[in-house]
Amino acid sequence: MYSARAMSTLVWIELDRGAPDHNLRELRRGLKKGTILCAVVKANAYGHGVKEMVPLLPSADWFAVNSLEEGIELRELGEKRPVLILGHVPLAMLEEAVRRKMDLTVYNRETVEALARMDAQVIDPVRLHLKVETGTGRQGILPEQVEGFLERLKTVPGANLVGLSTHFANIEDTLNHDYAQFQLDRFRQVLDVLDRRKLRPEFIHTAATAAAILFEKTHFNLVRAGIGIYGLWPSRETYLSTLLGHRPVPDLRPVLAWKTRLVQIKDLPEGSYIGYGCTYRATRPIRVGVLPVGYADGYDRKLGNSAYVLIRGKRAPVIGRVCMNLTMVDISDIPQAGLEEEVVLLGRNGEERISAEAMAEWAGTINYEIVTRISPCLPRKLVG
């Protein structure tokens, strides 16, 4: 009789326990000595599982998350290293963030006013990072508003401006980095203002993975590494720019593999339709394998009739539409495949490999989305 635990192994994630810190060390090779390397583990560690990933990153100096809830999760896992919240903290939850010893990213006047209303014994000290909007059009304060914002911040007892940051809009997806230079120039203008007023914070950070690999001038003294620590390149253009710029090419090793099992095998005659909408019709007698994974697990619906999986080191095309909890594959050319045979959705099997980049191309998206959307309910197992 199967236990619930055994049944959960029908779909699972495997994490290479040595890869995350290897990737961090590879990224660190391109940084000057003393640069703080902040591992970004937002969005459930880019879908890899935050409680599994954090212990695999012993050489990370800091961690960054998007939300207070993610930060609290790190603290409750026992993490003592600095945690930087990149996103907005609800005004009503600022006191909780301060009590949890979080570094806060600020850019809203209302946040400063809420901090000013807090009990000085609670707020002292609170570590703040001012985010500057240099051209991404999302979070951040405009450069011309920085001086006024700092004046308001000076009225908050215990507020300690320890960081200044921005984020680049167009480094990853292009070989032309003029816009990134424009943003960097705007950021440096703000730095000049702070230097003149002797208000330069301790931590200056602009670089995520792509900038960390490509442009030393963006590193300052702290780098926020996200996609790279999971062994994935930000884009083909980033990789090509690295080669063209004769920069050191980090040896990034994918951390994640995604696997499932065959839960039914059936032989159907020529002309049979497969799946919803009758989008696939067999042109020969066909052997169909049913997989217990679908878009509810993060396996994108667009992969229907375009992707393949790996069984016994061979490719098995996905046929018909991906369902909420099921996906069908053509295993006619893999006659040895049996019930509950292991199937690789993402990762290596024999000489074949399905990369997050390949899956992203099939689905019309990017590797970030492929891994980040994997259901957090799936079990994560350490291997290697």
MINU-266632 format. One record per residue (C-alpha): x, y, z; residue number from 1. Coordinates in Angstrom, 2 decimals, decimal comma, padded with zeros to 5 digits. Each point is the difference from the previous one (the first is absolute). Layout:
<rs>
      px      py      pz seq
       X       Y       Z NUM
...
</rs>
This chain:
<rs>
      px      py      pz seq
  000,00  000,00  000,00   1
  001,39  003,40 -000,99   2
  000,51  002,64  002,67   3
 -000,70  003,68 -000,59   4
  003,75  000,58  000,15   5
  000,64 -002,55 -002,74   6
 -002,71  001,49 -002,20   7
  001,60  003,45  000,29   8
  002,96 -001,30 -001,98   9
 -002,06 -000,05 -003,20  10
  001,24  003,55 -000,70  11
  003,05  001,48  001,70  12
  002,93  002,39 -000,24  13
  003,63 -001,00  000,44  14
  002,59  002,56  001,11  15
  003,71 -000,53 -000,57  16
  001,31  000,73  003,49  17
  003,43  001,14 -001,20  18
 -001,11  002,28 -002,84  19
 -001,37  003,12  001,79  20
  003,13  000,88  001,95  21
  002,15 -000,96 -002,99  22
 -001,94  002,54 -002,06  23
  000,45  002,66  002,70  24
  003,75 -000,61  000,02  25
  000,09  000,23 -003,81  26
 -001,80  003,35  000,10  27
  002,29  001,21  002,78  28
  003,03 -000,64 -002,22  29
 -001,04  002,99 -002,11  30
 -000,29  002,37  002,98  31
  002,70  002,00  001,69  32
  001,05 -001,19  003,42  33
 -002,30  001,10  002,78  34
 -003,12  000,40 -002,15  35
 -003,07 -001,24  001,87  36
 -001,84 -002,75 -001,86  37
 -003,72  000,05  000,75  38
 -001,91 -003,12 -001,05  39
 -003,52  000,81 -001,19  40
 -002,39 -002,72  001,22  41
 -003,35  001,68 -000,70  42
 -002,91 -001,90 -001,58  43
  000,79 -003,21  001,91  44
  003,64  000,27 -001,11  45
 -001,04  000,35 -003,65  46
 -002,18 -003,09  000,36  47
  002,80 -002,17  001,39  48
 -001,28  000,01  003,60  49
  001,32  002,56  002,46  50
  000,35 -002,30  003,02  51
  002,01 -002,42 -002,13  52
  002,12  002,62 -001,77  53
  001,11  002,25  002,86  54
  002,10 -002,70  001,75  55
  001,67 -000,71 -003,37  56
  001,36  003,59 -000,13  57
  002,51  000,18  002,86  58
  002,22  002,49 -001,82  59
 -002,79  002,57 -000,54  60
  000,66  003,17  002,01  61
 -003,60  001,27 -000,06  62
 -003,40 -001,13 -001,20  63
 -002,63  002,03 -001,86  64
 -003,73 -000,69 -000,16  65
 -002,98  001,83 -001,45  66
 -002,40  000,06  002,92  67
 -000,11  000,15  003,78  68
 -001,59 -003,45  000,06  69
  002,99 -001,41 -001,89  70
  002,35  001,72  002,42  71
 -001,84 -001,40  003,00  72
  000,29 -003,47 -001,51  73
  003,79  000,39 -000,12  74
  000,14  001,17  003,60  75
 -002,21 -002,88  001,12  76
  002,35 -002,39 -001,80  77
  002,67  001,34  002,35  78
  001,81  002,19 -002,53  79
  002,12  002,65  001,74  80
  001,64  001,63 -003,03  81
 -001,26  003,41 -001,21  82
 -003,32 -000,19 -001,85  83
 -000,92  002,80 -002,41  84
 -003,67  000,43 -000,95  85
 -000,12  001,28 -003,58  86
 -003,77  000,56 -000,21  87
 -002,53  002,13  001,83  88
 -000,71 -000,73  003,66  89
 -003,59  000,88  000,96  90
 -000,02  003,02  002,30  91
 -001,80 -001,97  002,69  92
  002,75 -002,64 -000,06  93
  003,05  002,28  000,20  94
  000,41 -000,58  003,73  95
  000,08 -003,76 -000,56  96
  002,69  000,43 -002,67  97
  002,10  002,10  002,37  98
 -000,40 -002,51  002,82  99
  001,13 -002,76 -002,35 100
  003,20  001,92 -000,78 101
 -000,72  000,44 -003,70 102
  001,68  002,50 -002,31 103
 -002,78  001,96 -001,71 104
 -000,10  001,46 -003,50 105
 -001,74  003,38  000,11 106
 -001,33  002,33 -002,69 107
 -003,42  001,11  001,30 108
 -000,51  003,13  002,10 109
 -002,74 -001,82  001,91 110
  002,49 -002,65  001,15 111
  002,23  002,67  001,53 112
 -003,00  001,64  001,70 113
 -001,09 -003,37  001,45 114
  003,51 -000,61  001,32 115
 -000,02  003,47  001,58 116
 -003,17 -000,88  001,94 117
  001,48 -003,14  001,47 118
  001,31 -000,21  003,56 119
  003,68  001,00 -000,03 120
  000,87 -003,02  002,14 121
 -001,49 -002,26 -002,67 122
  001,52  001,69 -003,01 123
  003,55  000,51  001,26 124
  001,75 -000,96 -002,14 125
 -001,65 -000,73 -003,33 126
  002,18 -000,58 -003,05 127
 -001,31  001,62 -003,17 128
  001,00 -000,25 -003,66 129
 -001,24  002,82 -002,22 130
 -000,94 -001,21 -003,46 131
  000,49  002,44 -002,87 132
 -002,14 -000,14 -003,14 133
  002,48  000,39 -002,86 134
 -002,07 -001,29 -002,92 135
 -001,75 -003,28  000,75 136
 -003,34  001,65  000,69 137
 -000,91 -001,97  003,10 138
  001,18  000,28  003,62 139
  002,21  002,90  000,98 140
  000,16  003,71  000,65 141
  000,90  002,40 -002,82 142
  003,51  001,48  000,21 143
 -001,29  003,57  000,35 144
 -002,04 -001,02  003,06 145
  002,86 -001,63  001,90 146
  001,14  003,07  001,97 147
 -003,50  000,74  001,28 148
 -000,50 -003,63  000,91 149
  003,25 -000,02  001,99 150
 -001,03  003,15  001,87 151
 -003,19 -001,73  001,07 152
  001,93 -003,10  000,96 153
  002,23  002,04  002,33 154
 -003,03  000,70  002,19 155
 -000,52 -003,71  000,76 156
  001,78 -000,97  003,24 157
  002,02 -003,16 -000,42 158
 -000,32 -000,14 -003,80 159
  003,35 -000,97 -001,45 160
  000,50  000,42 -003,74 161
  002,44 -002,85 -000,70 162
 -000,63 -000,63 -003,69 163
 -000,68  001,56 -003,40 164
 -001,18 -002,12 -002,92 165
 -001,53 -000,11 -003,45 166
 -000,89 -002,70 -002,54 167
  000,86 -000,21 -003,70 168
 -002,73 -000,32 -002,60 169
  001,93 -001,16 -003,05 170
  003,22 -001,87  000,66 171
 -001,20 -003,58 -000,44 172
 -001,92  000,13 -003,26 173
  002,33  001,94 -002,25 174
  003,53  000,28 -001,33 175
 -000,30  003,80  000,08 176
  000,50  001,28  003,51 177
 -000,42  003,74 -000,62 178
 -003,17  000,15  002,08 179
  001,70 -001,74  002,91 180
  002,76  002,61 -000,20 181
 -002,64  002,74  000,03 182
 -001,48 -001,48  003,18 183
  003,41 -000,35  001,60 184
  000,77  003,65 -000,79 185
 -003,25  001,10  001,68 186
  000,82 -002,11  003,02 187
  003,48  001,48  000,26 188
 -001,52  003,50 -000,04 189
 -001,96 -000,93  003,11 190
  003,16 -001,40  001,58 191
  001,74  003,32 -000,72 192
 -002,77  001,85  001,85 193
  000,35 -002,27  003,00 194
  003,79  000,32 -000,05 195
 -000,21  003,79  000,01 196
 -002,27 -000,17  003,03 197
  002,17 -002,66  001,62 198
 -002,99 -002,35  000,03 199
  001,39 -002,85 -002,11 200
 -001,37 -003,27  001,45 201
  002,19 -002,98  000,84 202
 -001,51 -002,35 -002,60 203
 -000,37  000,98 -003,67 204
 -001,62 -002,57 -002,28 205
 -001,28 -000,03 -003,56 206
  001,07 -003,36 -001,46 207
 -002,06 -003,15 -000,31 208
  001,44 -003,11 -001,70 209
  000,38  001,40 -003,53 210
  001,69  003,22  001,10 211
  002,13 -001,94  002,47 212
  001,36 -002,13 -002,85 213
  000,28  002,74 -002,63 214
  000,91  003,33  001,60 215
  002,40  000,44  002,89 216
 -000,90  003,68  000,20 217
 -003,50 -000,95  001,21 218
  001,21 -002,08  002,95 219
  000,79  002,74  002,53 220
  000,26 -001,96  003,28 221
 -003,07 -002,26 -000,08 222
 -001,41 -002,23 -002,75 223
 -003,48 -001,58  000,00 224
  000,30 -003,40 -001,69 225
 -003,26 -001,65 -000,99 226
 -000,38 -002,25 -003,03 227
  003,71 -000,82 -000,15 228
  000,12 -001,76  003,36 229
 -002,54 -002,48 -001,35 230
  002,39 -000,82 -002,85 231
 -001,99  001,83 -002,67 232
  001,19  002,76 -002,31 233
 -002,16  003,14 -000,10 234
 -000,22 -000,30 -003,79 235
  001,85 -001,07 -003,14 236
  000,96  003,64 -000,51 237
  001,68  000,10  003,41 238
  002,05 -003,07 -000,87 239
  000,94  001,39 -003,41 240
  000,87  003,41  001,47 241
  002,29 -001,75  002,47 242
  001,85 -001,72 -002,84 243
  000,17  003,12 -002,18 244
  001,24  002,07  002,92 245
  002,70 -002,55  000,83 246
 -001,33 -000,20  003,54 247
  000,52 -003,08  002,17 248
 -002,76 -002,51 -000,75 249
 -001,34 -001,46  003,26 250
 -000,61 -003,74  000,04 251
 -003,66  000,06  001,01 252
 -001,50 -003,39  000,88 253
 -003,79 -000,41 -000,05 254
 -001,24 -000,88  003,46 255
 -003,44 -001,37 -000,80 256
 -001,40 -003,11 -001,69 257
 -003,75 -000,66 -000,27 258
 -001,24 -003,56 -000,22 259
 -003,17 -002,08 -000,06 260
 -001,14 -003,55 -000,81 261
 -002,17 -001,75 -002,57 262
 -003,35 -000,75  001,64 263
 -001,69 -001,64 -002,97 264
  001,05 -001,51 -003,32 265
 -002,51 -000,75 -002,73 266
  000,00 -000,99 -003,68 267
 -002,34  001,97 -002,24 268
 -000,81 -000,49 -003,69 269
  000,91  002,33 -002,85 270
 -002,33  002,99 -000,12 271
 -000,47  000,23  003,78 272
 -000,31  003,46  001,50 273
  002,05  000,88  003,07 274
 -001,05  002,53  002,64 275
 -002,33  002,97  000,20 276
 -000,99  001,79 -003,18 277
  001,08 -002,93 -002,20 278
  003,18  001,94 -000,84 279
  001,99 -003,18 -000,64 280
 -001,05 -002,90 -002,22 281
  002,17 -003,09 -000,36 282
  001,24 -000,71 -003,52 283
  000,96 -003,56  000,94 284
 -000,81 -002,49  002,76 285
  001,39  001,72  003,06 286
  001,17 -000,91  003,48 287
 -000,98  002,74  002,42 288
  001,56  000,65  003,39 289
 -001,96  002,02  002,57 290
  001,92  002,21  002,44 291
 -001,48  001,30  003,29 292
  001,17  003,57 -000,52 293
 -001,68  003,04 -001,53 294
 -000,34  003,75  000,08 295
 -001,12 -000,11  003,65 296
  003,56 -001,16  000,75 297
  001,54  002,71 -002,18 298
  000,41 -002,11 -003,14 299
 -001,13  002,61 -002,49 300
 -003,06 -000,64 -002,15 301
  001,89  001,35 -003,01 302
  002,28 -003,05  000,12 303
 -002,75 -002,09 -001,56 304
  000,94 -001,26 -003,48 305
  003,36  001,78  000,20 306
  002,12 -001,41  002,84 307
  001,46 -003,40  000,68 308
  001,00 -001,91  003,13 309
  002,79 -002,53  000,54 310
 -000,54 -003,70  000,72 311
  002,89 -002,45  000,01 312
  002,18  002,62 -001,62 313
 -002,39  000,47 -002,93 314
 -002,35  002,82 -000,99 315
 -003,74 -000,52  000,37 316
 -002,07  002,80 -001,60 317
 -002,77  001,67  002,00 318
 -003,24 -000,57 -001,91 319
 -003,29  001,77  000,43 320
 -000,64  002,80  002,44 321
  001,60  000,07  003,43 322
 -002,82 -000,47  002,52 323
 -000,31  001,31  003,56 324
  001,48 -003,17  001,50 325
  000,87 -002,23 -002,97 326
  002,21  000,05 -003,07 327
  000,19 -002,59 -002,80 328
  003,13 -001,07 -001,87 329
  000,71 -002,22 -002,99 330
  002,11 -002,97  001,15 331
 -000,47 -002,08 -003,16 332
  003,76 -000,03 -000,60 333
  000,87 -000,92  003,59 334
 -001,58 -003,48  000,25 335
  001,93 -000,88  003,16 336
 -001,69  002,77  002,02 337
 -002,17 -001,39  002,79 338
 -002,49  001,18  002,57 339
  001,52  002,43  002,56 340
  003,11  000,39 -002,14 341
  001,94  003,18  000,85 342
 -000,58  002,90 -002,39 343
  002,13  003,14 -000,18 344
 -001,89  003,21 -000,70 345
  002,98  002,28  000,60 346
  003,57 -001,18  000,38 347
  002,29 -002,74 -001,27 348
 -000,78 -003,61 -000,91 349
  002,75 -002,04 -001,60 350
  001,59  002,05 -002,77 351
 -003,06  002,22 -000,39 352
 -000,82  003,16  001,96 353
 -002,98  002,33  000,17 354
  001,09  003,44  001,17 355
 -002,14  002,72  001,52 356
  000,93  002,07 -003,04 357
 -001,33 -002,65 -002,40 358
 -003,23 -000,32  001,96 359
 -000,33  003,79  000,06 360
  000,35  000,12 -003,78 361
 -002,74 -002,59 -000,42 362
 -002,29  001,95  002,32 363
  000,85  003,43 -001,41 364
  001,43  001,35  003,25 365
  003,29  000,24  001,94 366
  001,88 -002,44  002,21 367
 -000,83  002,09  003,08 368
 -003,71 -000,71 -000,43 369
  000,48 -003,71 -000,71 370
  001,67 -000,70  003,35 371
 -001,76  002,62  002,11 372
 -003,47 -001,31 -000,88 373
  000,72 -003,58  001,12 374
 -002,49 -000,77  002,74 375
  001,35  000,52  003,53 376
 -002,10 -003,04  001,04 377
  002,28 -002,42 -001,87 378
  002,62 -001,73  002,16 379
  003,60  001,16 -000,38 380
  002,73 -002,62  000,43 381
  003,74  000,58  000,34 382
  002,20 -002,16 -002,22 383
  003,64 -000,20 -000,92 384
</rs>
